[in-house]
Amino acid sequence: MEKKPRNSKPAKAPESREERLKQALKANLARRKAQAKARKSGEERE
């Protein structure tokens, strides 16, 4: 019986994780900027 190597993860896994994190961070930052802008414009009206 042959045993399969335990390290069967694809080589691109860390890169794809990095890309996913970059995209999530960018989206989060954009959302926070939009929220801050909305709050600021809301305060100016009052």
Biopython code that builds the backbone (N, CA, C, O; Angstrom):
import numpy as np
from Bio.PDB.StructureBuilder import StructureBuilder

atoms = [
    (1, "MET", "N", (0.831, -1.196, 0.000)),
    (1, "MET", "CA", (0.000, 0.000, 0.000)),
    (1, "MET", "C", (0.870, 1.252, 0.000)),
    (1, "MET", "O", (1.805, 1.388, 0.789)),
    (2, "GLU", "N", (0.536, 2.148, -0.899)),
    (2, "GLU", "CA", (1.235, 3.425, -0.928)),
    (2, "GLU", "C", (0.439, 4.463, -0.167)),
    (2, "GLU", "O", (-0.788, 4.516, -0.250)),
    (3, "LYS", "N", (1.147, 5.274, 0.565)),
    (3, "LYS", "CA", (0.488, 6.365, 1.284)),
    (3, "LYS", "C", (0.608, 7.632, 0.453)),
    (3, "LYS", "O", (1.655, 7.914, -0.131)),
    (4, "LYS", "N", (-0.473, 8.382, 0.411)),
    (4, "LYS", "CA", (-0.438, 9.651, -0.302)),
    (4, "LYS", "C", (0.289, 10.677, 0.563)),
    (4, "LYS", "O", (0.167, 10.653, 1.788)),
    (5, "PRO", "N", (1.025, 11.553, -0.050)),
    (5, "PRO", "CA", (1.688, 12.594, 0.750)),
    (5, "PRO", "C", (0.652, 13.504, 1.414)),
    (5, "PRO", "O", (-0.367, 13.851, 0.817)),
    (6, "ARG", "N", (0.929, 13.872, 2.631)),
    (6, "ARG", "CA", (-0.010, 14.718, 3.377)),
    (6, "ARG", "C", (-0.069, 16.135, 2.815)),
    (6, "ARG", "O", (-1.091, 16.813, 2.912)),
    (7, "ASN", "N", (1.018, 16.559, 2.239)),
    (7, "ASN", "CA", (1.090, 17.920, 1.723)),
    (7, "ASN", "C", (0.520, 17.965, 0.311)),
    (7, "ASN", "O", (1.258, 18.203, -0.645)),
    (8, "SER", "N", (-0.764, 17.742, 0.172)),
    (8, "SER", "CA", (-1.394, 17.702, -1.143)),
    (8, "SER", "C", (-2.107, 19.011, -1.482)),
    (8, "SER", "O", (-2.926, 19.057, -2.400)),
    (9, "LYS", "N", (-1.792, 20.074, -0.739)),
    (9, "LYS", "CA", (-2.412, 21.370, -1.018)),
    (9, "LYS", "C", (-1.809, 21.947, -2.295)),
    (9, "LYS", "O", (-0.626, 21.744, -2.567)),
    (10, "PRO", "N", (-2.594, 22.650, -3.065)),
    (10, "PRO", "CA", (-2.044, 23.266, -4.280)),
    (10, "PRO", "C", (-1.034, 24.359, -3.935)),
    (10, "PRO", "O", (-1.132, 25.001, -2.889)),
    (11, "ALA", "N", (-0.082, 24.557, -4.809)),
    (11, "ALA", "CA", (0.976, 25.531, -4.561)),
    (11, "ALA", "C", (0.446, 26.963, -4.564)),
    (11, "ALA", "O", (1.031, 27.837, -3.925)),
    (12, "LYS", "N", (-0.643, 27.210, -5.268)),
    (12, "LYS", "CA", (-1.175, 28.566, -5.372)),
    (12, "LYS", "C", (-2.047, 28.969, -4.187)),
    (12, "LYS", "O", (-2.542, 30.096, -4.157)),
    (13, "ALA", "N", (-2.248, 28.107, -3.231)),
    (13, "ALA", "CA", (-3.124, 28.407, -2.096)),
    (13, "ALA", "C", (-2.707, 29.684, -1.359)),
    (13, "ALA", "O", (-3.566, 30.531, -1.113)),
    (14, "PRO", "N", (-1.438, 29.865, -0.997)),
    (14, "PRO", "CA", (-1.075, 31.103, -0.298)),
    (14, "PRO", "C", (-1.302, 32.345, -1.153)),
    (14, "PRO", "O", (-1.731, 33.379, -0.641)),
    (15, "GLU", "N", (-1.019, 32.255, -2.446)),
    (15, "GLU", "CA", (-1.232, 33.404, -3.321)),
    (15, "GLU", "C", (-2.710, 33.757, -3.404)),
    (15, "GLU", "O", (-3.079, 34.928, -3.321)),
    (16, "SER", "N", (-3.547, 32.754, -3.567)),
    (16, "SER", "CA", (-4.970, 33.032, -3.677)),
    (16, "SER", "C", (-5.497, 33.593, -2.361)),
    (16, "SER", "O", (-6.388, 34.442, -2.359)),
    (17, "ARG", "N", (-4.950, 33.123, -1.244)),
    (17, "ARG", "CA", (-5.350, 33.651, 0.067)),
    (17, "ARG", "C", (-4.934, 35.116, 0.168)),
    (17, "ARG", "O", (-5.705, 35.953, 0.639)),
    (18, "GLU", "N", (-3.720, 35.423, -0.272)),
    (18, "GLU", "CA", (-3.244, 36.805, -0.246)),
    (18, "GLU", "C", (-4.130, 37.697, -1.108)),
    (18, "GLU", "O", (-4.497, 38.798, -0.697)),
    (19, "GLU", "N", (-4.470, 37.224, -2.298)),
    (19, "GLU", "CA", (-5.330, 38.005, -3.188)),
    (19, "GLU", "C", (-6.698, 38.232, -2.559)),
    (19, "GLU", "O", (-7.251, 39.329, -2.631)),
    (20, "ARG", "N", (-7.238, 37.179, -1.938)),
    (20, "ARG", "CA", (-8.537, 37.282, -1.283)),
    (20, "ARG", "C", (-8.488, 38.308, -0.148)),
    (20, "ARG", "O", (-9.406, 39.113, 0.010)),
    (21, "LEU", "N", (-7.417, 38.274, 0.633)),
    (21, "LEU", "CA", (-7.278, 39.217, 1.738)),
    (21, "LEU", "C", (-7.131, 40.647, 1.227)),
    (21, "LEU", "O", (-7.695, 41.578, 1.804)),
    (22, "LYS", "N", (-6.375, 40.820, 0.147)),
    (22, "LYS", "CA", (-6.218, 42.156, -0.439)),
    (22, "LYS", "C", (-7.565, 42.710, -0.888)),
    (22, "LYS", "O", (-7.891, 43.868, -0.628)),
    (23, "GLN", "N", (-8.342, 41.867, -1.565)),
    (23, "GLN", "CA", (-9.648, 42.309, -2.054)),
    (23, "GLN", "C", (-10.584, 42.627, -0.899)),
    (23, "GLN", "O", (-11.318, 43.614, -0.955)),
    (24, "ALA", "N", (-10.570, 41.808, 0.145)),
    (24, "ALA", "CA", (-11.433, 42.039, 1.303)),
    (24, "ALA", "C", (-11.040, 43.331, 2.010)),
    (24, "ALA", "O", (-11.908, 44.098, 2.428)),
    (25, "LEU", "N", (-9.748, 43.577, 2.147)),
    (25, "LEU", "CA", (-9.274, 44.793, 2.794)),
    (25, "LEU", "C", (-9.669, 46.024, 1.988)),
    (25, "LEU", "O", (-10.097, 47.034, 2.548)),
    (26, "LYS", "N", (-9.524, 45.934, 0.675)),
    (26, "LYS", "CA", (-9.880, 47.048, -0.197)),
    (26, "LYS", "C", (-11.373, 47.353, -0.109)),
    (26, "LYS", "O", (-11.767, 48.517, -0.031)),
    (27, "ALA", "N", (-12.205, 46.309, -0.120)),
    (27, "ALA", "CA", (-13.653, 46.490, -0.019)),
    (27, "ALA", "C", (-14.027, 47.069, 1.339)),
    (27, "ALA", "O", (-14.886, 47.947, 1.424)),
    (28, "ASN", "N", (-13.394, 46.590, 2.393)),
    (28, "ASN", "CA", (-13.664, 47.078, 3.742)),
    (28, "ASN", "C", (-13.299, 48.554, 3.856)),
    (28, "ASN", "O", (-14.060, 49.341, 4.418)),
    (29, "LEU", "N", (-12.149, 48.927, 3.329)),
    (29, "LEU", "CA", (-11.712, 50.314, 3.381)),
    (29, "LEU", "C", (-12.666, 51.215, 2.606)),
    (29, "LEU", "O", (-13.015, 52.298, 3.076)),
    (30, "ALA", "N", (-13.088, 50.780, 1.429)),
    (30, "ALA", "CA", (-14.027, 51.561, 0.622)),
    (30, "ALA", "C", (-15.349, 51.736, 1.357)),
    (30, "ALA", "O", (-15.931, 52.821, 1.342)),
    (31, "ARG", "N", (-15.825, 50.674, 2.001)),
    (31, "ARG", "CA", (-17.080, 50.750, 2.751)),
    (31, "ARG", "C", (-16.953, 51.712, 3.925)),
    (31, "ARG", "O", (-17.863, 52.498, 4.185)),
    (32, "ARG", "N", (-15.833, 51.655, 4.632)),
    (32, "ARG", "CA", (-15.622, 52.548, 5.771)),
    (32, "ARG", "C", (-15.534, 54.000, 5.329)),
    (32, "ARG", "O", (-16.052, 54.887, 6.006)),
    (33, "LYS", "N", (-14.884, 54.249, 4.199)),
    (33, "LYS", "CA", (-14.801, 55.610, 3.672)),
    (33, "LYS", "C", (-16.186, 56.123, 3.304)),
    (33, "LYS", "O", (-16.519, 57.275, 3.580)),
    (34, "ALA", "N", (-16.989, 55.272, 2.684)),
    (34, "ALA", "CA", (-18.347, 55.660, 2.302)),
    (34, "ALA", "C", (-19.182, 55.960, 3.541)),
    (34, "ALA", "O", (-19.955, 56.918, 3.550)),
    (35, "GLN", "N", (-19.033, 55.155, 4.579)),
    (35, "GLN", "CA", (-19.776, 55.383, 5.819)),
    (35, "GLN", "C", (-19.351, 56.697, 6.464)),
    (35, "GLN", "O", (-20.198, 57.464, 6.922)),
    (36, "ALA", "N", (-18.054, 56.962, 6.504)),
    (36, "ALA", "CA", (-17.553, 58.197, 7.096)),
    (36, "ALA", "C", (-18.058, 59.404, 6.310)),
    (36, "ALA", "O", (-18.435, 60.420, 6.895)),
    (37, "LYS", "N", (-18.064, 59.289, 5.000)),
    (37, "LYS", "CA", (-18.548, 60.380, 4.151)),
    (37, "LYS", "C", (-20.037, 60.619, 4.389)),
    (37, "LYS", "O", (-20.480, 61.766, 4.458)),
    (38, "ALA", "N", (-20.809, 59.542, 4.513)),
    (38, "ALA", "CA", (-22.249, 59.661, 4.759)),
    (38, "ALA", "C", (-22.506, 60.300, 6.120)),
    (38, "ALA", "O", (-23.404, 61.131, 6.256)),
    (39, "ARG", "N", (-21.728, 59.919, 7.119)),
    (39, "ARG", "CA", (-21.893, 60.513, 8.452)),
    (39, "ARG", "C", (-21.566, 61.999, 8.418)),
    (39, "ARG", "O", (-22.278, 62.816, 9.002)),
    (40, "LYS", "N", (-20.483, 62.340, 7.730)),
    (40, "LYS", "CA", (-20.064, 63.736, 7.662)),
    (40, "LYS", "C", (-21.117, 64.581, 6.953)),
    (40, "LYS", "O", (-21.443, 65.673, 7.418)),
    (41, "SER", "N", (-21.649, 64.100, 5.848)),
    (41, "SER", "CA", (-22.669, 64.858, 5.121)),
    (41, "SER", "C", (-23.966, 64.916, 5.926)),
    (41, "SER", "O", (-24.712, 65.889, 5.815)),
    (42, "GLY", "N", (-24.242, 63.908, 6.723)),
    (42, "GLY", "CA", (-25.429, 63.897, 7.575)),
    (42, "GLY", "C", (-25.321, 64.926, 8.684)),
    (42, "GLY", "O", (-26.320, 65.548, 9.045)),
    (43, "GLU", "N", (-24.134, 65.117, 9.229)),
    (43, "GLU", "CA", (-23.923, 66.098, 10.290)),
    (43, "GLU", "C", (-24.021, 67.515, 9.752)),
    (43, "GLU", "O", (-24.501, 68.405, 10.453)),
    (44, "GLU", "N", (-23.580, 67.741, 8.531)),
    (44, "GLU", "CA", (-23.602, 69.081, 7.949)),
    (44, "GLU", "C", (-25.022, 69.567, 7.698)),
    (44, "GLU", "O", (-25.285, 70.768, 7.757)),
    (45, "ARG", "N", (-25.933, 68.653, 7.419)),
    (45, "ARG", "CA", (-27.320, 69.041, 7.143)),
    (45, "ARG", "C", (-28.023, 69.550, 8.387)),
    (45, "ARG", "O", (-28.881, 70.429, 8.301)),
    (46, "GLU", "N", (-27.672, 69.011, 9.535)),
    (46, "GLU", "CA", (-28.377, 69.365, 10.769)),
    (46, "GLU", "C", (-28.001, 70.717, 11.294)),
    (46, "GLU", "O", (-28.517, 71.144, 12.327)),
]
sb = StructureBuilder()
sb.init_structure("model")
sb.init_model(0)
sb.init_chain("A")
sb.init_seg("    ")
for serial, (resi, resn, name, xyz) in enumerate(atoms, 1):
    if name == "N":
        sb.init_residue(resn, " ", resi, " ")
    sb.init_atom(name, np.array(xyz, "f"), 0.0, 1.0, " ", f" {name:<3s}", serial, name[0])
structure = sb.get_structure()
